Amino acid sequence: MKTLTAMRTSQIGKIARFLEEHPGFSPKLVGENADVYGFRVGKTLLSVDEMEGLIDTPLEAHLARPQTRPPAMNGRRP
């Protein structure tokens, strides 16, 4: 389990704006105080720092990454 850390003030506004624009991302809350543990998108859970890195990385850098292909099924059906 990842360690909970307090969000910095600079992260809160930035992440809140991102979540408004990207409704597929949702905060993962834990505990009685509903502390933000991370952010879920699909089956992936991103930490607060990973989410900040995603937001801060220019779109061009994401698009320039090589796309990976799924492993060959060797003629098998899923």
C-alpha positions in Angstrom: 0.0 0.0 0.0 1.3 3.4 -0.9 2.0 5.9 1.9 -0.4 8.7 2.4 1.1 12.2 2.1 -0.4 15.6 2.5 -1.2 17.4 -0.8 0.5 20.7 -1.3 -1.5 23.8 -1.9 -0.1 24.1 -5.4 -1.3 20.6 -6.2 -4.9 21.1 -5.1 -5.8 23.8 -7.6 -4.0 22.2 -10.5 -5.5 18.8 -9.9 -9.0 20.2 -9.4 -8.9 22.0 -12.8 -7.6 18.8 -14.4 -10.5 16.7 -12.9 -13.1 19.2 -14.1 -11.8 18.9 -17.7 -11.2 15.1 -17.5 -14.2 13.4 -15.8 -12.8 9.9 -16.4 -10.4 10.5 -13.6 -11.8 10.2 -10.0 -10.2 10.7 -6.6 -9.7 7.6 -4.5 -10.6 8.5 -0.9 -9.7 6.6 2.3 -10.3 6.9 6.0 -12.8 8.8 8.1 -11.5 12.1 6.8 -11.8 11.1 3.2 -8.0 11.6 2.6 -7.0 11.6 -1.1 -5.1 8.4 -1.6 -4.7 8.7 -5.4 -6.6 9.0 -8.6 -8.3 6.2 -10.5 -8.7 6.1 -14.3 -10.1 2.8 -15.5 -8.2 0.1 -13.6 -5.2 2.3 -13.0 -4.5 4.0 -9.7 -2.1 7.0 -9.8 -0.5 8.5 -6.7 -0.9 12.3 -6.2 2.7 12.8 -7.4 2.1 10.6 -10.5 -1.0 12.6 -11.2 0.9 15.9 -10.9 3.6 14.5 -13.3 0.9 13.6 -15.8 -0.6 17.1 -15.7 2.7 18.8 -15.9 4.0 16.8 -18.9 3.2 18.6 -22.2 0.8 16.7 -24.5 3.5 16.5 -27.2 5.7 14.4 -24.9 2.8 11.9 -24.3 2.2 11.7 -28.1 5.8 11.1 -28.8 6.0 8.0 -26.7 6.1 4.8 -28.7 2.9 2.8 -28.5 3.3 -0.8 -27.3 1.6 -3.6 -29.1 -0.3 -6.3 -27.2 1.5 -9.7 -27.0 0.8 -12.1 -29.9 -1.9 -14.6 -29.1 -0.3 -17.3 -31.3 -3.6 -18.0 -33.0 -5.5 -18.4 -29.7 -8.8 -16.7 -29.1 -9.2 -14.7 -25.9 
